[in-house]
Every structure is written in structure tokens, then in C-alpha cells.
Amino acid sequence: MAGLIETIKFAGVLIFALPAALAGLEFLLVRGQTFVGVGLLILAAGLLVLQRYLTTPGDLPGVAAKRAVSSIVDNPESEEDERRPRD
């Protein structure tokens, strides 16, 4: 379920990032206005990076649930490593 929600959030950010990127390319390549073109491309990239790495208040319950589950449930691979005799 989290994968679907993340995809929808990403699509929502793309709605704003793609027009900014296309306008930046137009300013940069067609009109020759380097400063505006690069600025819009940086804005579009920044939107995508912020959406990926920024934790919002809406994300906090999911983050807390992942931490709680990982602290309760042990990794089965680590148990097998503990049972093996060490050299």
C-alpha cells in the first residue's frame, strides 16, 4: 500500500516539476536566457529531491510504525549468524 501512495505523491510533484523543467529548457536552449533556464531546472530538480527526502508531518505515523516493527521483530538472518560458531 505504501508503494501506491508514494507513486501518487510522486505524480503530484511531477505535475509541478515537469512544466518548470520544460520552461527551463526553453529559456536555456531556445531563448538563450541562461540564468532563468538554469534557475527553473534547479527548481524542478529541487521539487523532486524534497519530495523524496523530506519527512512531512503526514509521513510521521508511517516512519514511527516502521521503527516500532523493526525494534520488535528480529531479523532471522542475524539469528542464524549468532548460532554459527565463530573462527
KATAUR-V222440 format. One record per pair of residues at least 24 apart in sequence whose C-alpha atoms are under 6 Angstrom apart, sorted by the first residue. I is the first residue (numbers start at 1). J is the second residue. D is the distance in Angstrom with one decimal. If there is no record, write none. Layout:
# KATAUR-V222440
i->(I & I)
j->(J & J)
d->(D & D)
This chain:
# KATAUR-V222440
i->(17 & 20)
j->(44 & 44)
d->(4.5 & 5.7)
